[in-house]
Amino acid sequence: MTRPRLIVVSMSLPVTAKRTGEESWSFAMNSGGLVSALLGLKGFETKWIGWPGVDVYDVVGKKALSTALAEKGCIPVFLEEVCDQYFNGYCNNILWPIFHYMGAPPEYRDDGTITYQSQYDAYKKANRIFFDVVKEHYQEGDVVWCHDYHVMLLPQYLKEYNSKMNVGWFLHTPFPSSEMYKTLPSRSELLRSILTADLVGFHTYDFARHFVNACMCILGIDATSEGVVDQGKVTQVAVFPIGIEPERFISTSELPEVVQYMKKFKNDFAGRKLILGVDRMDFVKGLPQKYQAFEKFLEENEDWRGKVMLLQIAVPTRNGIGEYRKMKDQCHKLVGRINGRFGSISSVPITHLDCSVPFDQLCALYAIADALLVTSLRDGMNLVSSEFVACQKEEKGVLILSEFAGAGQSLGAGALLVNPWNIKEVSNAIGEALNMSPEEKERKHKINFQYVKTHSTQQWADDFMNKLNEITSNGELQNGN
Ligand code: GDG
């Protein structure tokens, strides 16, 4: 079967561009779950439309950047003056916290400088800009797959332009309970737009259920086993738990240079058990809670002091937003306090890095870690958990996983599930992981490894595309086309 060409639309492209001359650009790969997931897509002819990470205002620069990106199958969206209020404002300061149950930040109310309305206007304009770019590159028969909360108005713009376009929308974050979602002033417009898509996908049943409930109680419309029914149109709502590209992690962790890194790190951390944390520096990842739990563990387990360390990779993200800078300061203070309390001349219990690490080193760390500690307060899925499971080698490490991450529903059976708000519970789980017998570790790892191997990104994308194809070809049959 020939597959349709796929147009992926997401806020960001997988690379961030940097200008090196009037007509020359260099690129750096982005770290983040959406990028990791979509880079695993194989078997589709794909064009990726998104923001290149910089604002470019001159024609020469835009043209040169578009040409350079075309070689990577990418098409840039230039957001220019709407970028700040759209991205830092509406997307990251309003939608992101609400979707993660953090409530609305102060800017949500009209503080006289930035109003909700101006940020929402920027959101609408930005979605229009995305639409213009898709329209320019769309060819009949393409499937347009819109990703995440940044482009919730795009399905409607696309369908108004061409009702025959095949459009899917997938949310990478949680969809919150309707009690939280309905605080959003633009709640109805956004829902109505999403419902114009042919297929709407979520990571878990809970998120899909919350979405359907929101449609029922906010729009007052019906839901059937088929999906949500709005003005006679049925929109299918389904669950597609995302995975990773397991072979990429398994094979990388077997490369000689990665084995060298493993040896080096084991040597660097000799005599200490390694608990690893890998998160974007985002308040939804619960880093302060993680540090407090580790502090509690050290407080209550004198014997372990000097024999266990927490290495936290805290990848910088959204530095333009004040809340993120505050959280970073809070983490630094906590680390300083804990290292001051429990460190010695030769070692400190926490190593906190404000940077990302190269992929091969990340795989080496996953492979040798004795435990991975995930304390997300809310998380759509959490790919890091699956990556850790895929890379584990000789003596299997333990996954300590927040029950508030989507991954808790798929990897829970082979993990120690914790409530990250319960510091004592997380501290106890750290103890349990460090004291677990090799047989129990092996047993738990086996369950999760089996899951990770069989639930790949490719499977996720194939499932979504097959379902979309099934829906749109049924529609054609029903319409007699
Ligand atoms: C969003 C949702 C959902 C991290 N540090 C480094 C590095 N990374 C890579 C990891 C992983 C990705 O970033 C993080 O993915 P997560 O899924 O854990 O989290 P988000 O970025 O918040 O992703 C999330 C996801 O979308 C997919 O739908 O699971 O819930 O929030 O792939 O490997 N990569 C490298 N160095 C690092 O230091 N090379």
Boltz pocket constraint, residues with backbone or C-beta under 6 A from the ligand:
constraints:
  - pocket:
      binder: B
      contacts: [[A, 31], [A, 32], [A, 33], [A, 34], [A, 36], [A, 37], [A, 171], [A, 172], [A, 173], [A, 242], [A, 278], [A, 279], [A, 280], [A, 313], [A, 315], [A, 355], [A, 356], [A, 357], [A, 358], [A, 359], [A, 362], [A, 379], [A, 380], [A, 381], [A, 382], [A, 383], [A, 384], [A, 385], [A, 387]]
      max_distance: 6.0
